[in-house]
Amino acid sequence: MAINIDHIIKTGVIFSLVGTVMMIILVLVILIFPVQKDCIGNDSDCQFISTAPGKLKSIVNPLTLVIALLTISAGLLIFRFGTRYKLRKSHL
C-alpha cells in the first residue's frame, strides 16, 4: 500500500511541476512579445493584441493562466493529502 501512496505523492509533484512550467512559459512569452493596446477612436473601444508569432499567440490568454494555477493547486492538494495519509498510516 505504501508504494501506491508514494506514486500518488509523485503524481502531485508532477502536476505542480507541469503547472509551474506552464506559468513560466506564459510569463516568458508575455515578456518577450509584449501585448499592445489598439484603440479605435476612443479609449472605451480598445483591444489588446499580442505581438507573439503564430502558435505562441494562442498561449497569451487568461485561460492559460487559469489552467496553470488550477494545475499547480491540484498538484499541491494531491501532494498534501498523500503525505498526510502516509504520515497518518505510519503512526497507526
N, C-alpha and C positions, 0 to 999 in steps of 0.2 A: 504493500500500500504506500510506503514511503517513496517509492520510485515514481508513482503516479503523481504524488504531491509535488515532487521535485520538477516533474515535467510541466505541471500547471504553473509553478512559480517561474520557470524559464519561459513559458509562453507569455506570461505577464510582462517579463522583461523585454521580450522581443516586440510585443505590441507597443510598449513605451518607446523603444528604440526606433521603431518604424514611424511613429507619430512625431518624434523629435527630428528625424531626418526630413520628414515632410515639411515641418515648420522651418527648418534651416534652409531648405530649397526655396520655399516661398519667400523668406526674407532676402536671400541672395538674389533671386530674380527681381524683387522689388528694388533692391539697392543698385543692381547693375543696370536695369532697364526701368527708369522712373516712370511713374504714372503722370500723364499730362491732363490738365483741365482744359476742356474745349467748350467754350461758351458761344452760343449763337444769339447775339443781340443783348440780352440781359443776363444778370447773374443767377436768376432762378431757373434758367433753362440750360444747365450745364451737363456735360458728360465727362466721365473720367476714362481715359483710354491709355492702356499700357503700351509702351514702346517696344515691348519684347517681341521677338520674331516668332512666327509660326506656332508650334506646339507649346512654347513657353508662355504664350499669351493666354492660353486656357488655364494655366496654373494660377494666374493672378485673378482670383475672385474670392469672395467671402466664404464660399462653400469649402474651399481648400483649407482655410483656417479652421472652420468648424470641424471638419473631418480630422484634421491633425490634433486638435485639442481633445476631441472625443476619443481618439485612439490612445493618446497619452493617458487620459483619465481611466479608460477601460483597462489599460495595461497596469497602471498603478493599483487599481482596485483588485484585479486578479492577483497581482503580486502580494498585496497586503493581506487579503483573505487567505491566500495559500500559506503564507508564513505564519499567520495566526493559527490556522488549523494544524500546521505542522508542530508548532510550539505547544499547542493545547494537547495534541496527541502524545507528545513526549513526556508531559507532566502526569499523564494518567497512568 
